[in-house]
Amino acid sequence: MSYAKGTNIILLWSAATNFLPIVGAFLSDSFLGRFLTIFVGSIFSLMGTILLWLTTVIQNAKPPSCDVQVPHSCKTPTHIQYTLLFSSFAFISIGAGGVRPCSLAFGADQIDSKDNPKRERVLESFFGWYYSTAIMAVMIAFTGIVYIQDHHGWRVGFGVPVVLMFLSTFLFVVAYPLYYKMKVEKSLFTSFCQVISVAWKNRKLELPDSIDGSWYNKNDAIVTKPTNNLRFLNKACILSKPEDTTKVMAKDPWTICTVDQVEELKALIKVTPLWSSCIMLSVTMNQTTFPVLQAKTMDRHITSRFEIPAASFSFFTIVTIMVWVILYDRVILPLLSKIKGQPVYISVKLRMGAGLACSIIGMMVSGIVEHVRKNKAIEDGFFDNSQGVIKMSAMWLIPQHVINGLADGLNIIGQNEFYYSEFPKSMSSIASSLYLLGSAFANLLASLLLSTVNELTKGNDKTVLECDKNDDLGDEQGPKSEPGS
């Protein structure tokens, strides 16, 4: 399978997996609640890991062993074997659709209090440490679990995640009495449709003066008026003529909406421009396979006997994120607060913008390193040799990984914090899923970009992405020749 085709499959699968959390978020905020959604998602994830483990335990669930040096002796998997394998992936993806959007919001629910004067600082710290913990879990999976698989086989390697997933689900359920659980009051999707429909029906009505009694609020809610942003939606909650609340409540919900309903839809619309601007950062972060190919063609030795695996260079990104969270939370903010003599809070938008800037710098550094690497491959005579290792240290790849890790730590943590603070608590799961939804669009965009480059660079029956790792049809080097010929 070519690099382009294999990467496209990964990107499309990732897009599907990243899209499911928005579905889980709507189910959580509209019907099930966060606790039940996490529980159901955990059960699906547990079933998926069990099915994946069974593919290594049941003899007929996988093709028979063969000699990989003799490809003709290896049998392809049957349709049933493929079905079992892909079913495990599907269950895991569905489980992720329930757990991913709700776990962050559910955790924030436990500590979020609007009466706390340090609320922003507490939430900022929580989001940073949550993301850092998630990154640490990925690191453990890439090292500990992979080590177990390599040294104890696939049965034990896939069995460990089953045990861990079971313990995770069990401990989550056992702590049920200790949790704060928000009640679900309505379907958000239906509510959004109602606001749009009623605002359209009332489009000819004049917006009243800023009088609290002109707007429809719930019986038990504090009397409020809608904000002046997106004012055309305010027509959905106009009380056209004086009438008591009982009569209003008896009306069809498709004829009048509450101020809260209008503000919930506004919150979703208002974050869309900022959300869309962060998609390109996810596109750059999804280019994970090419740095591995780069590293394979470079000298990865630290000592004469120790060589860093090509895939392990991504750890520099992970470590950078963890170090940044610790420094920011425990060193930078306390130091700035001490200098100014008052608590310092760096705005979310500033951090997100800094993350985008770092992402741009990271891609520039990556491009420069790749240009140097290509020229070095030509000089060393490895232009056509995909197995050749050039005389250039792979440590030159570290700066781009570090900068990308800093971009991740600034922007992604900032995104989650921004969405959570902008949305009402009834939409916290949707807020937590917006980054993942952006990643889904980024996966599709990266796949489209990859396919476009593949088509535009066709030549000599090869594309720039199908060439050897030390070859590049995009560089007009003329006829391929040995140095000095």
C-alpha positions as CSV (number, residue, x, y, z in Angstrom):
1,M,0.0,0.0,0.0
2,S,1.4,3.4,-1.0
3,Y,2.2,6.1,1.6
4,A,-0.7,8.3,0.2
5,K,-3.3,5.6,0.3
6,G,-2.3,4.3,3.8
7,T,-2.3,7.8,5.2
8,N,-5.6,8.6,3.6
9,I,-7.2,5.6,5.3
10,I,-5.8,6.6,8.7
11,L,-7.0,10.2,8.2
12,L,-10.5,9.2,7.2
13,W,-10.8,6.7,10.1
14,S,-9.6,9.4,12.5
15,A,-12.2,11.8,11.0
16,A,-15.0,9.4,11.7
17,T,-13.7,8.8,15.2
18,N,-13.4,12.5,15.9
19,F,-16.8,13.2,14.5
20,L,-18.6,10.8,16.9
21,P,-18.0,12.9,20.0
22,I,-20.3,15.7,18.7
23,V,-23.1,13.1,18.5
24,G,-22.3,11.9,22.0
25,A,-22.3,15.5,23.2
26,F,-25.7,16.3,21.8
27,L,-27.1,13.0,23.4
28,S,-25.5,13.9,26.7
29,D,-26.7,17.5,26.9
30,S,-30.1,16.7,25.5
31,F,-31.2,13.3,26.8
32,L,-28.8,11.1,28.8
33,G,-26.7,13.5,30.9
34,R,-22.9,13.4,31.2
35,F,-22.6,10.5,33.8
36,L,-24.8,8.1,31.8
37,T,-23.1,9.0,28.5
38,I,-19.7,8.3,30.0
39,F,-20.9,5.0,31.4
40,V,-22.4,3.9,28.1
41,G,-19.3,5.0,26.2
42,S,-17.1,3.1,28.7
43,I,-19.1,-0.1,28.2
44,F,-18.8,0.2,24.4
45,S,-15.0,0.8,24.8
46,L,-14.7,-2.2,27.1
47,M,-16.6,-4.3,24.5
48,G,-14.3,-3.1,21.7
49,T,-11.1,-3.9,23.7
50,I,-12.5,-7.4,24.5
51,L,-13.3,-8.0,20.8
52,L,-9.9,-6.9,19.8
53,W,-8.3,-9.2,22.5
54,L,-10.5,-12.1,21.2
55,T,-8.9,-11.7,17.7
56,T,-5.6,-12.8,19.3
57,V,-7.2,-15.6,21.6
58,I,-9.6,-17.4,19.2
59,Q,-7.5,-19.4,16.7
60,N,-10.0,-19.0,13.8
61,A,-10.3,-15.2,14.4
62,K,-7.1,-14.5,12.6
63,P,-5.1,-16.0,9.6
64,P,-2.7,-18.8,10.4
65,S,0.9,-18.0,11.1
66,C,3.2,-17.8,8.1
67,D,6.7,-16.9,7.1
68,V,6.7,-13.2,6.2
69,Q,9.8,-13.7,4.1
70,V,7.7,-15.9,1.8
71,P,4.6,-13.7,1.1
72,H,2.9,-16.5,-1.0
73,S,2.6,-18.6,2.1
74,C,0.5,-16.1,4.0
75,K,-3.3,-16.3,3.7
76,T,-5.4,-13.2,3.6
77,P,-8.0,-12.7,6.4
78,T,-11.5,-14.0,5.7
79,H,-14.6,-11.7,5.7
80,I,-15.6,-13.0,9.1
81,Q,-12.1,-12.2,10.5
82,Y,-12.3,-8.7,9.0
83,T,-15.8,-8.2,10.4
84,L,-14.6,-9.1,13.9
85,L,-11.6,-6.8,13.7
86,F,-13.5,-3.8,12.3
87,S,-16.3,-4.4,14.8
88,S,-13.8,-4.0,17.6
89,F,-12.6,-0.7,16.1
90,A,-16.3,0.4,15.6
91,F,-17.1,-0.3,19.3
92,I,-14.0,1.6,20.5
93,S,-14.9,4.6,18.3
94,I,-18.5,4.6,19.6
95,G,-17.2,4.4,23.1
96,A,-14.8,7.3,22.4
97,G,-17.8,9.3,21.1
98,G,-19.4,9.0,24.6
99,V,-16.3,9.4,26.8
100,R,-14.3,12.1,25.0
101,P,-16.9,14.9,25.0
102,C,-18.2,14.3,28.5
103,S,-15.2,13.5,30.7
104,L,-13.7,16.9,30.6
105,A,-17.0,18.7,31.1
106,F,-18.0,16.2,33.9
107,G,-14.7,16.8,35.7
108,A,-15.1,20.6,35.4
109,D,-18.7,20.3,36.8
110,Q,-17.2,19.0,40.0
111,I,-15.0,22.0,40.7
112,D,-16.8,24.8,38.8
113,S,-18.5,27.4,41.0
114,K,-19.4,30.9,39.9
115,D,-19.3,32.1,43.5
116,N,-15.5,31.3,43.6
117,P,-13.5,34.5,43.0
118,K,-10.7,32.4,41.6
119,R,-13.0,30.4,39.2
120,E,-11.1,31.3,36.0
121,R,-7.7,30.4,37.5
122,V,-9.1,27.1,38.9
123,L,-10.6,26.1,35.5
124,E,-7.4,27.1,33.7
125,S,-5.4,24.9,35.9
126,F,-7.8,22.0,35.6
127,F,-7.9,22.1,31.8
128,G,-4.1,22.2,31.6
129,W,-3.6,19.3,33.9
130,Y,-6.4,17.3,32.3
131,Y,-4.8,17.6,28.9
132,S,-1.4,16.9,30.3
133,T,-2.7,13.7,32.0
134,A,-4.3,12.6,28.7
135,I,-1.0,13.1,27.0
136,M,0.8,11.1,29.7
137,A,-1.7,8.2,29.1
138,V,-0.8,8.3,25.4
139,M,2.9,8.1,26.3
140,I,2.3,5.1,28.6
141,A,0.4,3.4,25.8
142,F,3.2,4.0,23.3
143,T,5.9,2.8,25.7
144,G,4.5,0.4,28.3
145,I,1.8,-1.3,26.3
146,V,4.0,-1.6,23.2
147,Y,6.8,-3.0,25.3
148,I,4.4,-5.7,26.7
149,Q,3.2,-6.5,23.2
150,D,6.8,-6.9,21.9
151,H,8.0,-9.0,24.9
152,H,4.9,-11.0,25.9
153,G,2.9,-11.3,22.7
154,W,-0.4,-9.9,21.4
155,R,-2.6,-11.8,23.8
156,V,-1.1,-10.2,26.9
157,G,-0.6,-6.9,25.1
158,F,-4.3,-6.6,24.1
159,G,-5.3,-8.2,27.4
160,V,-3.8,-5.4,29.5
161,P,-6.1,-2.6,28.0
162,V,-9.1,-4.9,28.7
163,V,-8.2,-5.1,32.4
164,L,-7.5,-1.3,32.6
165,M,-10.7,-0.4,30.8
166,F,-12.7,-2.7,33.2
167,L,-11.0,-1.1,36.2
168,S,-11.7,2.4,34.8
169,T,-15.4,1.7,34.3
170,F,-15.7,0.0,37.7
171,L,-14.1,2.8,39.6
172,F,-16.2,5.4,37.7
173,V,-19.4,3.7,38.7
174,V,-18.4,3.0,42.3
175,A,-17.9,6.8,42.9
176,Y,-21.5,7.5,41.6
177,P,-22.8,8.9,45.0
178,L,-19.9,11.5,45.1
179,Y,-20.6,13.1,41.8
180,Y,-22.4,16.4,41.1
181,K,-24.8,15.6,38.2
182,M,-26.6,18.2,36.2
183,K,-30.2,17.4,35.1
184,V,-31.0,17.4,31.4
185,E,-34.0,19.6,30.7
186,K,-34.5,19.6,26.9
187,S,-33.2,18.5,23.5
188,L,-30.7,21.2,22.4
189,F,-31.1,20.3,18.7
190,T,-34.9,20.8,19.0
191,S,-34.4,23.9,21.0
192,F,-32.1,25.4,18.3
193,C,-34.6,24.6,15.6
194,Q,-37.4,26.3,17.7
195,V,-35.3,29.5,18.1
196,I,-34.6,29.7,14.3
197,S,-38.2,28.9,13.4
198,V,-39.8,31.4,15.9
199,A,-37.3,34.1,15.0
200,W,-38.2,33.7,11.3
201,K,-42.0,33.8,12.1
202,N,-41.5,37.0,14.1
203,R,-39.2,38.6,11.6
204,K,-41.6,41.5,11.0
205,L,-42.0,42.3,14.7
206,E,-40.1,45.3,16.0
207,L,-37.6,44.7,18.8
208,P,-38.9,46.3,22.0
209,D,-37.0,48.7,24.2
210,S,-34.7,47.3,26.9
211,I,-37.6,46.4,29.2
212,D,-37.3,43.1,31.2
213,G,-41.0,42.4,31.0
214,S,-40.8,42.3,27.1
215,W,-38.8,39.1,27.1
216,Y,-40.0,35.5,27.9
217,N,-38.1,33.8,30.8
218,K,-38.7,30.6,32.6
219,N,-40.9,30.7,35.7
220,D,-38.1,29.8,38.1
221,A,-35.4,31.7,36.3
222,I,-33.9,35.1,37.1
223,V,-35.6,37.7,34.8
224,T,-33.0,38.6,32.1
225,K,-33.0,40.2,28.6
226,P,-31.1,38.8,25.6
227,T,-27.7,40.3,24.6
228,N,-27.4,42.7,21.7
229,N,-25.3,40.3,19.6
230,L,-27.1,38.6,16.8
231,R,-30.2,40.7,17.6
232,F,-32.4,39.1,14.9
233,L,-32.6,35.9,17.1
234,N,-34.0,38.0,20.0
235,K,-37.3,38.0,18.1
236,A,-37.8,34.4,19.2
237,C,-38.3,35.4,22.8
238,I,-40.4,38.5,22.4
239,L,-43.6,38.8,24.4
240,S,-45.8,40.4,21.8
241,K,-48.5,41.6,24.2
242,P,-48.9,41.5,28.0
243,E,-50.0,38.2,29.3
244,D,-49.3,36.2,32.4
245,T,-46.6,33.4,32.5
246,T,-49.2,30.7,32.8
247,K,-50.7,31.5,29.4
248,V,-47.3,31.7,27.8
249,M,-46.2,28.4,29.2
250,A,-49.3,26.8,27.8
251,K,-48.3,28.0,24.3
252,D,-46.7,25.8,21.7
253,P,-42.9,25.9,22.2
254,W,-42.7,26.5,18.4
255,T,-44.4,29.9,18.9
256,I,-42.2,31.4,21.6
257,C,-38.8,30.6,23.2
258,T,-37.0,31.6,26.4
259,V,-34.1,34.0,26.6
260,D,-31.9,31.0,27.7
261,Q,-32.8,29.1,24.5
262,V,-31.8,32.2,22.4
263,E,-28.5,32.7,24.2
264,E,-27.6,29.0,23.9
265,L,-27.9,29.2,20.1
266,K,-26.0,32.5,20.1
267,A,-23.1,30.9,22.1
268,L,-22.7,28.2,19.4
269,I,-22.8,30.7,16.6
270,K,-20.4,33.2,18.2
271,V,-17.6,30.6,18.7
272,T,-17.7,29.4,15.1
273,P,-15.3,31.9,13.5
274,L,-12.6,31.2,16.2
275,W,-13.3,27.5,16.1
276,S,-12.8,27.4,12.3
277,S,-9.5,29.4,12.5
278,C,-8.0,26.6,14.6
279,I,-8.7,23.8,12.1
280,M,-5.5,24.5,10.2
281,L,-3.5,23.9,13.3
282,S,-5.0,20.4,13.6
283,V,-4.2,19.9,9.9
284,T,-0.5,20.5,10.7
285,M,-0.7,18.2,13.7
286,N,-2.2,15.4,11.6
287,Q,1.0,15.2,9.4
288,T,2.5,12.6,11.8
289,T,3.6,10.0,9.3
290,F,6.0,12.1,7.2
291,P,8.3,13.0,10.2
292,V,8.6,9.3,10.8
293,L,9.7,8.8,7.2
294,Q,12.2,11.7,7.6
295,A,13.7,10.1,10.7
296,K,14.1,6.7,9.0
297,T,16.5,8.3,6.5
298,M,18.6,10.2,9.1
299,D,21.2,9.2,11.7
300,R,19.2,8.5,14.8
301,H,22.2,7.4,17.0
302,I,22.7,9.2,20.4
303,T,25.6,6.9,21.2
304,S,27.4,4.3,19.1
305,R,25.0,1.6,20.5
306,F,21.8,3.5,21.2
307,E,19.5,4.6,18.4
308,I,16.2,6.4,18.8
309,P,13.3,4.6,17.0
310,A,12.0,6.7,14.2
311,A,8.4,6.7,15.6
312,S,9.7,7.8,19.0
313,F,10.5,11.4,18.0
314,S,6.8,12.3,18.6
315,F,7.7,11.9,22.3
316,F,9.5,15.3,22.1
317,T,6.1,16.8,21.3
318,I,4.4,15.0,24.2
319,V,7.1,15.9,26.6
320,T,7.0,19.6,25.5
321,I,3.3,19.7,26.3
322,M,3.8,18.3,29.7
323,V,6.7,20.5,30.5
324,W,4.8,23.6,29.3
325,V,1.8,22.8,31.5
326,I,4.0,22.4,34.6
327,L,6.0,25.6,33.9
328,Y,2.9,27.7,33.0
329,D,0.9,26.6,36.0
330,R,3.6,26.3,38.6
331,V,6.3,28.8,37.5
332,I,5.2,31.4,35.0
333,L,1.9,32.5,36.4
334,P,3.1,32.5,40.1
335,L,6.2,34.5,39.1
336,L,4.2,37.1,37.1
337,S,1.7,37.4,39.9
338,K,4.5,38.0,42.4
339,I,6.0,40.7,40.1
340,K,2.7,42.5,39.6
341,G,1.6,42.0,43.2
342,Q,-1.8,40.6,42.1
343,P,-3.1,37.5,40.4
344,V,-2.2,37.3,36.7
345,Y,-4.4,35.6,34.1
346,I,-3.3,35.3,30.5
347,S,-6.4,35.5,28.3
348,V,-7.5,32.4,26.5
349,K,-7.6,34.1,23.1
350,L,-4.0,35.3,23.5
351,R,-2.8,31.8,24.3
352,M,-4.8,30.4,21.3
353,G,-3.2,33.0,19.0
354,A,0.3,32.3,20.3
355,G,-0.4,28.6,19.6
356,L,-1.3,29.4,16.0
357,A,1.8,31.4,15.6
358,C,3.9,28.6,17.0
359,S,2.2,26.2,14.5
360,I,3.3,28.4,11.6
361,I,6.8,28.7,12.9
362,G,6.9,24.9,13.4
363,M,5.9,24.2,9.7
364,M,8.5,26.7,8.5
365,V,11.2,25.0,10.5
366,S,10.0,21.6,9.2
367,G,10.2,22.8,5.6
368,I,13.7,24.2,6.1
369,V,14.9,20.9,7.7
370,E,13.3,18.9,4.9
371,H,15.0,21.1,2.2
372,V,18.4,20.5,3.9
373,R,17.7,16.8,4.2
374,K,16.8,16.4,0.5
375,N,20.0,18.2,-0.6
376,K,22.1,16.1,1.8
377,A,20.5,12.9,0.3
378,I,21.5,14.0,-3.1
379,E,25.1,14.8,-2.0
380,D,25.4,11.4,-0.3
381,G,24.2,9.6,-3.4
382,F,21.0,8.3,-1.8
383,F,18.6,10.1,-4.1
384,D,17.1,6.8,-5.4
385,N,17.8,4.7,-2.4
386,S,14.9,4.4,0.0
387,Q,17.0,2.5,2.5
388,G,19.9,4.9,2.6
389,V,20.7,6.7,5.8
390,I,22.2,10.1,5.1
391,K,25.0,11.8,7.1
392,M,22.6,14.1,8.9
393,S,21.6,13.8,12.6
394,A,17.9,13.2,13.2
395,M,18.3,15.5,16.2
396,W,17.5,18.3,13.7
397,L,13.9,17.1,13.8
398,I,13.6,17.9,17.5
399,P,13.0,21.7,17.1
400,Q,9.9,21.2,15.0
401,H,8.5,18.6,17.4
402,V,9.2,21.0,20.4
403,I,7.6,24.0,18.6
404,N,4.5,21.8,17.6
405,G,4.2,20.6,21.2
406,L,4.2,24.2,22.4
407,A,1.6,25.1,19.8
408,D,-0.5,22.2,21.1
409,G,-0.1,23.2,24.7
410,L,-1.1,26.8,24.0
411,N,-3.9,26.4,21.5
412,I,-5.7,23.1,22.3
413,I,-5.8,23.7,26.0
414,G,-6.9,27.2,25.3
415,Q,-9.6,26.0,22.9
416,N,-11.2,23.7,25.5
417,E,-11.1,26.4,28.2
418,F,-12.6,29.0,25.8
419,Y,-15.5,26.9,24.6
420,Y,-16.3,25.8,28.2
421,S,-16.3,29.4,29.4
422,E,-18.4,30.7,26.5
423,F,-21.2,28.1,26.6
424,P,-23.8,27.7,29.3
425,K,-23.3,24.7,31.6
426,S,-26.1,22.9,29.9
427,M,-23.9,22.8,26.8
428,S,-20.6,21.8,28.4
429,S,-20.4,18.5,26.6
430,I,-20.8,20.2,23.2
431,A,-18.2,22.7,24.3
432,S,-15.8,19.9,25.0
433,S,-16.4,18.2,21.7
434,L,-15.8,21.2,19.5
435,Y,-12.0,20.7,19.4
436,L,-12.6,17.0,18.4
437,L,-15.1,18.2,15.7
438,G,-12.4,20.5,14.4
439,S,-10.0,17.6,14.3
440,A,-12.5,15.6,12.2
441,F,-12.7,18.4,9.7
442,A,-8.9,18.7,9.8
443,N,-8.5,15.0,9.0
444,L,-10.8,15.4,6.0
445,L,-8.9,18.6,4.9
446,A,-5.5,16.8,5.4
447,S,-6.8,13.9,3.3
448,L,-8.0,16.3,0.6
449,L,-4.7,18.1,0.7
450,L,-2.8,14.8,0.4
451,S,-4.9,13.6,-2.5
452,T,-4.5,17.0,-4.3
453,V,-0.7,17.0,-4.0
454,N,-0.7,13.4,-5.1
455,E,-2.7,14.3,-8.3
456,L,-0.8,17.5,-9.1
457,T,2.6,15.9,-8.8
458,K,2.0,12.9,-11.1
459,G,4.9,12.3,-13.4
460,N,6.9,9.4,-14.7
461,D,4.3,7.0,-13.2
462,K,5.1,8.3,-9.7
463,T,3.9,11.2,-7.5
464,V,5.9,13.1,-5.0
465,L,4.2,11.0,-2.2
466,E,4.9,7.7,-3.9
467,C,8.6,8.2,-4.4
468,D,11.4,6.8,-2.3
469,K,11.9,8.7,0.9
470,N,15.1,10.3,-0.4
471,D,13.5,11.0,-3.7
472,D,11.3,14.0,-4.5
473,L,9.7,14.7,-7.8
474,G,8.6,18.1,-6.5
475,D,12.3,19.2,-6.5
476,E,13.4,20.0,-10.1
477,Q,16.8,18.5,-9.8
478,G,17.0,17.4,-13.4
479,P,18.3,13.9,-14.3
480,K,19.1,11.7,-11.4
481,S,22.8,11.1,-11.2
482,E,25.5,10.1,-8.8
483,P,27.6,12.9,-7.3
484,G,30.5,13.9,-9.5
485,S,29.3,12.1,-12.6
